Amino acid sequence: MGEQRRSDLRNVAIVAHVDHGKTTLVDALLRQSGAFREGAEVEDRVMDSMDLERERGITILAKNTAVRRGDVKINIVDTPGHADFGGEVERSLAMVDGVLLLVDAAEGPLPQTRFVLRKALEARLPVILDINKVDRPDARVGEVLHEVEDLFLDLDAAEDQLAFPVVYTDAKRGWASLDPTTPGTNLDPLFDLLIEHVPAPAYEEDHPLQAMVTNLDASPYLGRLAICRVRQGTIRPGQRIGWCRADGTVEGGTLGELFVTEELERVPAQEAGPGEIIAVAGLDEVTIGETLADPDDPRPLPVITVDEPSLSVTLGVNTSPLAGQEGDKVTARLIKARLDREIVGNVSIRVLPTDRPDAWEVQGRGELQLAVLVELMRREGFELTVGQPRVLERDIDGKRHEPVEHMSIDVPEDYVGVVTQLLALRKGTLEQMVNHGQGWVRMEYRVPARGLIGFRTEFLTETRGTGLIHHVFDGWAPWFGELRTRPTGSLVADRTGKATGFALSSLQERGTMFVSPGDPLYEGMIVGENARSEDLDVNAVREKHLTNMRSATGDVLERLVPAKRLSLDQALEFLREDEAVEVTPESIRLRKAVLDKVGRTKAARRARA
């Protein structure tokens, strides 16, 4: 029964902060292992296959590919870099035996680097450090290496984990080198390091079958596919298995097709041994964290646990007067079925009922994750009403606590004062400030997660789009008290109709408009942002009355400032407690939760009482 190792296989996850070059490196590894035909047209970031990933330029879902190096097959898992999709990272680490940590040669380790590294060290996985983008003119390779070493010490890495190998790469040009001063010609040094330092999968001879379901996918022909890592034993298509469910029960089942990954394709296989990452069909209700085992000797593996959600939004049926005009999925039943489908494949999202039958509370890691879910549903033809994002509170020792974020900000020196002011409003605490001497300053803050809702838009406006901001969950702290982050009020339409140029031109001195002439309006819809702090009911459909008097200035043209069109992310950030976003496949509209003015006045009175 001794422990054996499969020398022909390596499983590695690439983890890093967002934009440090993970997906670009995977592209280069695929290219140099001969995955693409000679002369074939290949898109950049070939792993980002989802439309939304391409548009936003980020990885949202973890995906695996495989490259061959001589006799060794290397399974590579590409993971997202955003903290909001941390559940994907945690899940990916359950599939691999080693981690390639990518760090930008200029930016150095950032909050998300800390998060992914902490997860890898907790899982006792060996780490290879890859300092990428060494060709940048502002690269500071030596300093970054020291910063990473400090980070390892900070995270209480074990002695064997501290002795990590280092490789220097330029993923875009496709070379790696073990010496930072001499550029390489190809990625061979990186391939060699992976084979040498990532342990081969271990297994026991004659051990019954164990395969952990780590991800889900769907095929139009085969239905649900379970992505598994085989821990022990051999698995074959059509085999009888014991399916260990999440609730502790064991069901019998029969596998359908079996696939393994070769480069970018899933290819059918007749069997797969320990250490292999596979996809199996035939189990329609399988979920993440369950185990496929031997029917005669079922031994479930420990269930994957992920961090708790820290943010929630209320998501419900579109209740505006314009409902049902642009989308085809408008009923509560369809929305509920879609959310149920989402929680099957996404371990870090939770859906809870509310006191209304047509609305649900969706909990996740951050604004971005929830905005991506709403955007996906919108593209599928759903119409929704989305409430203000709220942080999840906890009772610890009888006291009210809220989540706190560790935030790293890079700004030009000129904007330090503005940023300090913004974060003082949001009750942030400055922990460290470093001036690199190149005109840029890095500030590290600890801020209540509540204060960061809506911060990004304001921050980018104030720093003229030059600032960089990254944050990651950093535990719980006692309640910080009331935060008033938005100094402006809303301009609210007081009647239904179509917006007119005449009405908007007289309103534009009041603030910023969100609608253009000809847009349909309804009572309670937000048409703009008031420059003052209170809400103002306005008539945006007023027309110019014709008279039989001639005017000397009659032909003067009214200049309208173009309307500010908010994206979904900006709309969610703009919201107050009593406001919501109406999301349809074609439009994003802001509205009051209670549409009629009398109802709003009564609700405000009740809230004050």
C-alpha positions as a printed Julia matrix, in Angstrom:
609×3 Matrix{Float64}:
   0.0    0.0     0.0
   3.0    2.35   -0.16
   2.74   5.85   -1.58
   3.52   6.09   -5.28
   4.0    9.12   -7.52
   3.05   9.7   -11.15
   6.14  11.17  -12.73
   4.38  11.82  -16.08
   1.98  14.41  -14.62
   2.13  17.85  -12.95
  -0.78  20.01  -11.75
  -0.11  23.7   -11.21
  -2.29  26.8   -10.63
  -1.18  30.24  -11.78
  -2.18  32.81   -9.16
  -1.56  36.55   -9.07
  -3.07  39.95   -8.63
  -5.27  41.23  -11.43
  -3.37  42.43  -14.54
  -0.04  40.88  -13.58
  -0.07  38.69  -16.69
  -1.47  35.23  -15.78
  -3.57  34.65  -18.91
  -0.85  36.12  -21.17
   1.68  33.67  -19.69
  -0.69  30.74  -20.29
  -0.95  31.91  -23.94
   2.85  31.84  -24.25
   3.11  28.39  -22.61
   0.5   27.02  -25.04
   2.28  28.57  -28.01
   5.67  27.13  -27.1
   4.37  23.68  -26.37
   3.01  23.47  -29.94
  -0.69  23.79  -29.04
  -1.39  25.98  -32.05
  -0.9   25.01  -35.65
   2.0   26.76  -37.41
   0.76  30.05  -38.85
  -2.66  29.79  -37.14
  -4.39  33.02  -36.16
  -4.58  33.05  -32.38
  -6.35  35.66  -30.29
  -4.6   37.16  -27.27
  -5.71  35.82  -23.89
  -7.15  32.69  -25.51
  -8.3   31.36  -22.11
 -10.7   34.28  -21.54
 -13.47  32.77  -23.59
 -16.5   34.53  -22.07
 -17.76  37.75  -23.75
 -17.72  39.6   -20.46
 -14.1   38.54  -19.79
 -13.03  39.89  -23.16
 -14.85  43.2   -22.65
 -13.59  43.86  -19.15
 -10.14  42.4   -19.82
 -10.24  40.25  -16.68
 -10.55  36.53  -15.9
 -13.83  35.73  -14.11
 -13.93  31.92  -14.18
 -11.03  29.58  -13.42
 -10.2   27.35  -16.42
  -7.76  24.56  -17.03
  -5.6   23.66  -19.96
  -2.81  21.14  -20.48
   0.56  21.32  -22.21
   3.02  18.55  -22.97
   6.7   18.75  -22.26
   8.41  15.61  -23.52
   6.75  12.74  -21.65
   5.28  14.98  -18.94
   1.8   16.44  -19.13
   1.39  19.73  -17.23
  -2.2   20.64  -16.25
  -2.37  24.42  -15.79
  -5.26  26.15  -14.03
  -5.67  29.86  -14.9
  -7.33  31.69  -11.99
  -8.97  35.12  -11.64
  -7.01  37.91   -9.98
  -9.95  39.85   -8.45
 -10.75  39.35   -4.78
 -14.44  39.21   -5.72
 -13.81  35.92   -7.49
 -11.74  34.48   -4.63
 -14.04  31.45   -4.48
 -12.67  30.42   -7.89
  -9.08  30.6    -6.57
  -9.88  28.52   -3.47
 -11.55  25.93   -5.63
  -8.66  25.8    -8.08
  -6.14  25.15   -5.31
  -7.99  21.92   -4.49
  -7.08  20.64   -7.99
  -3.31  21.19   -7.97
  -0.06  20.17   -6.25
   1.88  23.43   -6.67
   1.44  27.12   -7.35
   3.14  29.55   -9.73
   2.91  32.97   -8.07
   3.15  35.8   -10.59
   4.21  39.26   -9.43
   4.57  42.38  -11.57
   8.19  43.59  -11.62
   7.14  47.23  -11.12
   4.0   47.04   -8.97
   5.24  44.34   -6.62
   2.9   42.32   -4.37
  -0.57  43.87   -3.97
  -3.51  42.97   -1.67
  -4.77  40.21   -3.93
  -1.25  38.71   -4.15
  -1.45  38.47   -0.39
  -4.87  36.78   -0.54
  -3.93  34.1    -3.11
  -0.58  33.45   -1.45
  -2.22  33.03    1.97
  -4.59  30.45    0.49
  -1.71  28.57   -1.16
   0.37  28.5     2.04
  -2.63  27.32    4.08
  -3.09  24.48    1.62
   0.63  23.59    2.17
   1.38  23.88   -1.55
   4.94  24.57   -2.77
   5.3   27.97   -4.45
   7.42  29.03   -7.45
   7.84  32.8    -7.7
   7.69  34.3   -11.19
   8.59  37.99  -11.45
   6.87  38.99  -14.69
   7.15  42.09  -16.92
  10.89  42.49  -16.18
  11.13  44.45  -19.46
   9.17  47.39  -17.97
  11.23  50.58  -17.83
  10.14  51.09  -14.2
  10.87  47.48  -13.16
  12.44  47.17   -9.69
  13.25  43.46   -9.62
  15.45  43.36   -6.48
  13.02  45.39   -4.35
  10.06  43.33   -5.47
  11.86  40.12   -4.55
  12.49  41.52   -1.03
   8.82  42.59   -0.75
   7.67  39.07   -1.65
  10.07  37.53    0.89
   8.65  39.89    3.55
   5.15  38.84    2.51
   6.03  35.14    2.98
   7.37  35.9     6.47
   4.32  38.03    7.22
   2.03  35.12    6.34
   3.95  32.7     8.61
   5.22  30.48    5.8
   6.88  27.24    6.9
  10.65  26.85    6.46
  10.36  24.58    3.44
   7.97  27.08    1.82
  10.46  29.92    2.26
  13.03  28.22    0.07
  11.1   29.02   -3.1
  12.74  29.09   -6.57
  12.55  32.35   -8.55
  12.18  32.79  -12.31
  12.06  36.06  -14.31
   9.76  36.3   -17.32
   8.41  38.54  -20.03
   5.14  36.77  -20.82
   4.26  39.03  -23.74
   7.49  38.21  -25.62
   7.46  34.64  -24.33
  10.82  34.19  -22.54
  11.98  33.16  -19.08
  15.37  33.44  -17.4
  16.87  32.46  -14.05
  19.05  35.58  -14.1
  17.24  38.95  -14.07
  20.06  40.69  -15.94
  20.09  38.4   -19.01
  16.9   38.02  -21.08
  16.02  34.46  -22.12
  15.06  33.22  -25.59
  12.1   30.99  -24.68
  10.14  29.59  -21.74
  12.26  26.43  -21.28
  13.64  27.54  -17.85
  10.06  27.94  -16.6
   8.99  24.54  -17.95
  12.01  22.91  -16.28
  11.24  24.62  -12.94
   7.62  23.45  -13.06
   8.64  19.85  -13.68
  11.38  19.98  -11.05
   9.61  21.82   -8.21
   5.92  20.94   -8.53
   5.53  17.54   -6.86
   4.17  14.72   -8.98
   0.66  13.59   -7.83
   0.87  11.06   -4.99
  -1.44   8.06   -4.69
  -1.64   4.69   -2.96
  -1.6    1.43   -4.81
  -4.87  -0.56   -4.55
  -6.71   2.38   -2.92
 -10.41   2.58   -3.87
 -11.54   5.33   -6.23
 -11.74   8.94   -4.95
 -12.38  11.91   -7.24
 -13.22  15.39   -5.94
 -15.66  17.56   -7.93
 -13.99  21.0    -8.05
 -15.9   22.76  -10.83
 -18.92  22.44  -13.11
 -19.43  23.02  -16.78
 -22.24  22.33  -19.22
 -22.31  20.78  -22.66
 -25.24  21.26  -25.07
 -25.15  17.52  -25.87
 -24.22  15.88  -22.58
 -25.8   18.23  -20.0
 -23.88  18.95  -16.8
 -20.17  18.11  -16.71
 -18.37  17.62  -13.41
 -14.71  18.74  -13.47
 -12.87  16.47  -11.04
  -9.41  15.82   -9.75
  -8.82  12.08   -9.38
  -7.15  11.55   -6.0
  -6.95   7.74   -5.87
  -7.8    4.8    -8.12
  -8.78   4.72  -11.79
 -11.99   6.01  -13.36
 -13.58   4.8   -16.64
 -16.61   5.84  -18.71
 -19.78   3.83  -17.98
 -18.4    2.78  -14.56
 -20.66   2.3   -11.49
 -19.73   4.78   -8.74
 -20.73   5.74   -5.21
 -21.7    9.39   -5.32
 -21.0   10.99   -1.92
 -23.41  13.93   -1.68
 -22.77  17.16    0.21
 -25.4   16.21    2.84
 -23.48  13.01    3.77
 -25.64  10.47    1.86
 -24.16   8.09   -0.71
 -26.06   7.38   -3.95
 -25.26   4.88   -6.66
 -24.71   6.29  -10.14
 -23.29   5.45  -13.55
 -20.81   7.66  -15.33
 -21.4    8.75  -18.9
 -18.58  10.06  -21.09
 -15.11  10.79  -19.68
 -12.88  13.6   -21.0
  -9.35  14.8   -20.28
  -7.92  18.16  -21.37
  -5.27  18.28  -24.09
  -4.21  21.85  -24.78
  -7.46  23.75  -25.35
  -9.63  20.77  -26.25
 -11.47  18.21  -24.15
 -10.82  14.8   -25.67
 -12.65  11.53  -24.79
 -10.59   9.08  -22.75
 -10.99   5.4   -21.88
  -9.58   5.78  -18.38
  -7.92   8.32  -16.1
  -5.6    7.6   -13.2
  -4.68   9.42   -9.98
  -3.69  13.08  -10.32
  -5.52  13.6   -13.6
  -7.99  16.5   -14.04
 -11.07  15.15  -15.87
 -14.6   16.05  -16.93
 -17.37  13.43  -16.54
 -20.96  13.46  -17.78
 -23.99  11.51  -16.58
 -24.56  13.03  -13.1
 -27.12  15.78  -13.62
 -27.41  16.95  -10.04
 -23.75  16.8    -8.98
 -22.44  19.91   -7.19
 -19.03  21.26   -6.22
 -17.32  19.66   -3.24
 -18.88  16.19   -3.68
 -16.85  13.0    -4.11
 -17.11  10.26   -6.72
 -16.01   7.05   -4.98
 -15.98   3.27   -5.17
 -19.61   1.98   -4.74
 -18.42  -0.9    -2.49
 -16.09   1.24   -0.35
 -17.16   4.9    -0.57
 -14.73   7.25    1.22
 -15.79  10.91    0.87
 -13.05  13.55    0.7
 -13.3   16.71    2.89
 -15.68  19.3     1.38
 -14.13  22.49   -0.13
 -14.77  25.48    2.1
 -14.65  29.06    0.86
 -14.62  32.4     2.66
 -17.92  33.87    3.77
 -19.68  36.49    1.6
 -19.32  40.1     2.77
 -21.82  42.0     0.56
 -25.44  41.53   -0.48
 -27.95  43.03   -2.91
 -31.68  42.54   -3.22
 -32.57  41.24   -6.65
 -36.19  41.05   -7.77
 -38.71  41.33  -10.56
 -38.83  44.57  -12.55
 -41.77  46.51  -11.07
 -41.46  49.74  -13.08
 -44.22  50.98  -15.45
 -41.9   50.11  -18.37
 -41.54  46.45  -17.31
 -41.78  43.74  -19.96
 -41.04  46.01  -22.93
 -37.4   45.1   -23.54
 -36.73  41.67  -22.0
 -38.45  38.33  -22.42
 -37.69  36.86  -18.96
 -39.66  38.92  -16.52
 -41.34  36.51  -14.09
 -40.26  35.63  -10.56
 -40.2   31.91  -11.43
 -37.63  32.38  -14.21
 -35.42  34.62  -12.06
 -35.49  32.12   -9.19
 -34.59  29.23  -11.53
 -31.65  31.27  -12.92
 -30.34  32.1    -9.42
 -30.65  28.43   -8.39
 -28.58  27.52  -11.47
 -25.94  30.1   -10.48
 -25.42  28.8    -6.93
 -24.8   25.3    -8.24
 -21.74  26.38  -10.17
 -20.59  29.31   -8.02
 -19.58  28.34   -4.5
 -19.04  31.88   -3.21
 -22.61  33.13   -3.93
 -25.64  32.54   -1.68
 -29.3   33.23   -2.38
 -31.71  33.82    0.55
 -35.47  34.54    0.48
 -36.76  37.98    1.54
 -40.15  38.97    2.94
 -41.37  39.47   -0.65
 -42.08  36.47   -2.91
 -40.67  38.24   -6.0
 -37.31  39.37   -4.53
 -34.23  37.55   -3.17
 -31.15  38.53   -1.26
 -28.0   37.59   -3.21
 -24.8   37.49   -1.15
 -21.32  37.6    -2.65
 -17.75  38.81   -2.15
 -17.92  42.25   -3.68
 -19.63  44.72   -5.97
 -17.83  43.45   -9.06
 -18.94  39.84   -8.54
 -22.59  40.87   -8.05
 -22.44  43.31  -11.02
 -21.06  40.51  -13.25
 -23.94  38.21  -12.24
 -26.54  40.94  -13.0
 -24.8   41.76  -16.32
 -24.86  38.07  -17.35
 -28.58  37.82  -16.5
 -29.28  41.02  -18.4
 -27.64  39.62  -21.52
 -29.75  36.49  -21.21
 -32.91  38.62  -21.56
 -33.85  39.16  -17.88
 -35.45  42.3   -16.49
 -34.55  43.0   -12.86
 -34.78  45.51  -10.04
 -31.5   45.64   -8.11
 -31.28  47.34   -4.69
 -28.35  49.11   -3.06
 -25.38  46.85   -2.18
 -25.19  46.41    1.61
 -22.49  44.92    3.81
 -23.24  41.86    5.87
 -22.97  42.41    9.6
 -22.04  39.96   12.31
 -22.62  39.7    16.02
 -19.3   38.95   17.75
 -19.42  38.74   21.58
 -22.75  40.55   21.55
 -21.35  43.54   19.61
 -22.23  44.64   16.09
 -19.3   44.1    13.67
 -18.82  44.87    9.98
 -16.27  43.71    7.34
 -13.1   45.73    6.84
 -10.98  45.88    3.67
  -7.23  46.3     3.27
  -6.74  48.76    0.45
  -3.7   49.7    -1.57
  -3.77  52.95   -3.57
  -1.2   54.18   -6.11
  -1.6   57.86   -7.06
   0.53  60.7    -8.46
   1.83  62.91   -5.62
  -0.51  65.78   -6.55
  -3.6   63.8    -5.57
  -2.52  62.58   -2.12
  -4.54  65.32   -0.36
  -7.71  64.58   -2.33
  -7.51  60.84   -1.62
  -6.83  61.43    2.08
  -9.91  63.65    2.23
 -12.11  61.11    0.43
 -11.08  58.3     2.74
 -11.39  60.39    5.91
 -15.1   60.75    5.03
 -15.27  56.97    4.76
 -13.54  56.42    8.11
 -10.43  54.85    6.58
  -7.23  54.51    8.64
  -3.89  55.17    6.91
  -1.48  52.36    7.82
   1.46  53.03    5.54
   2.56  55.55    2.96
   5.58  55.04    0.66
   6.92  57.53   -1.86
   8.93  55.71   -4.53
  10.56  58.97   -5.55
   9.26  58.75   -9.12
   6.31  61.07   -8.61
   4.04  58.25   -7.37
   2.89  57.47   -3.85
   1.55  54.18   -2.48
  -0.9   54.45    0.41
  -2.21  51.51    2.4
  -5.51  51.92    4.21
  -7.85  49.89    6.37
 -11.39  50.91    5.44
 -14.85  49.6     6.37
 -16.26  47.74    3.36
 -19.36  49.96    3.61
 -17.25  53.01    2.87
 -15.95  51.51   -0.37
 -19.38  51.2    -1.96
 -19.33  53.92   -4.58
 -15.72  54.88   -3.88
 -14.19  53.73   -7.17
 -16.12  56.14   -9.42
 -15.45  59.12   -7.17
 -11.77  58.18   -6.83
 -11.25  57.92  -10.6
 -12.99  61.27  -11.13
 -10.89  63.04   -8.52
  -7.57  61.56   -9.71
  -8.47  62.2   -13.4
  -8.37  58.47  -14.07
  -4.68  58.13  -13.1
  -5.06  56.42   -9.7
  -4.89  52.66   -9.12
  -6.88  51.03   -6.38
  -6.96  47.44   -5.05
  -8.62  46.05   -1.98
  -9.13  42.71   -0.29
 -11.15  41.49    2.71
  -9.26  41.96    5.99
 -11.46  40.6     8.79
 -14.17  42.13   11.01
 -14.19  45.27   13.15
 -16.72  46.94   15.49
 -19.38  49.02   13.73
 -17.96  52.38   12.59
 -21.23  54.34   12.96
 -23.04  56.3    10.29
 -21.28  57.0     6.98
 -22.57  59.6     4.59
 -20.51  59.19    1.49
 -22.61  60.73   -1.26
 -22.94  64.51   -0.8
 -25.48  64.94   -3.63
 -29.22  64.26   -3.92
 -31.32  62.95   -6.83
 -33.51  64.72   -9.38
 -36.71  62.64   -9.49
 -39.31  62.77  -12.29
 -42.73  63.71  -10.9
 -44.84  62.49  -13.88
 -44.84  60.03  -16.75
 -44.04  61.01  -20.34
 -41.08  61.57  -22.66
 -38.19  63.83  -21.68
 -38.11  67.11  -23.65
 -35.15  69.28  -24.56
 -36.97  72.37  -23.25
 -37.46  70.87  -19.77
 -33.94  69.42  -19.57
 -32.29  72.72  -20.57
 -33.95  74.49  -17.63
 -32.98  71.63  -15.26
 -29.35  71.22  -16.23
 -28.18  74.06  -13.97
 -29.54  72.02  -11.05
 -27.08  69.18  -11.59
 -25.99  66.39  -13.94
 -28.67  64.79  -16.18
 -28.89  61.03  -16.84
 -31.56  61.2   -19.58
 -31.72  62.68  -23.07
 -34.68  64.25  -24.95
 -37.1   61.55  -26.12
 -36.25  59.01  -23.33
 -39.38  57.5   -21.71
 -39.83  58.61  -18.07
 -42.16  57.57  -15.27
 -43.01  58.99  -11.87
 -40.27  58.15   -9.35
 -37.54  57.63  -11.96
 -34.22  59.39  -11.25
 -33.42  61.7   -14.17
 -30.26  63.28  -12.78
 -28.0   64.06   -9.84
 -28.88  67.13   -7.78
 -25.93  69.37   -6.9
 -27.4   69.81   -3.37
 -27.81  67.07   -0.8
 -31.62  66.79   -0.85
 -33.83  65.08   -3.45
 -35.83  67.31   -5.78
 -39.02  66.4    -7.68
 -38.84  67.87  -11.18
 -40.94  68.04  -14.32
 -38.73  66.74  -17.12
 -41.52  66.34  -19.71
 -42.63  70.02  -19.87
 -43.06  71.35  -23.39
 -42.6   74.88  -24.67
 -45.95  76.6   -25.13
 -46.53  78.26  -28.45
 -47.71  81.86  -28.4
 -48.7   84.22  -31.22
 -46.08  86.66  -30.06
 -42.88  86.93  -31.98
 -39.71  86.94  -29.94
 -36.55  88.76  -30.89
 -34.52  85.9   -29.39
 -36.78  83.13  -30.66
 -34.17  81.48  -32.8
 -31.51  81.22  -30.13
 -30.44  77.57  -29.88
 -30.54  75.91  -26.46
 -27.28  74.08  -25.79
 -27.86  70.83  -23.93
 -25.03  69.19  -22.05
 -24.94  65.51  -23.18
 -26.51  63.16  -20.66
 -24.2   61.13  -18.43
 -24.91  57.45  -19.18
 -24.11  55.26  -16.19
 -22.76  51.72  -16.57
 -24.19  49.01  -14.34
 -21.24  49.26  -11.91
 -21.6   53.07  -11.68
 -25.37  52.83  -11.21
 -24.95  50.4    -8.29
 -22.37  52.71   -6.74
 -24.64  55.74   -7.1
 -27.58  54.27   -5.17
 -28.87  55.37   -1.77
 -30.87  53.18    0.6
 -34.24  54.2    -0.86
 -33.16  53.79   -4.51
 -32.84  50.91   -6.96
 -31.58  50.16  -10.46
 -33.93  48.92  -13.16
 -31.92  46.61  -15.41
 -33.19  45.43  -18.81
 -31.33  44.0   -21.84
 -31.34  47.46  -23.44
 -31.42  50.01  -20.61
 -30.15  50.82  -17.15
 -32.45  53.21  -15.31
 -32.26  54.58  -11.79
 -35.46  54.85   -9.75
 -36.8   55.33   -6.25
 -37.83  52.1    -4.49
 -41.23  53.7    -3.82
 -42.36  55.43   -7.02
 -45.15  57.78   -5.9
 -44.25  60.93   -4.02
 -46.87  60.51   -1.25
 -45.62  56.98   -0.5
 -42.01  58.25   -0.33
 -42.94  61.05    2.08
 -44.75  58.56    4.35
 -41.8   56.13    4.25
 -39.34  58.96    5.14
 -41.56  60.01    8.04
 -41.69  56.43    9.36
 -37.91  56.14    9.07
 -37.44  59.35   11.13
 -39.89  58.18   13.78
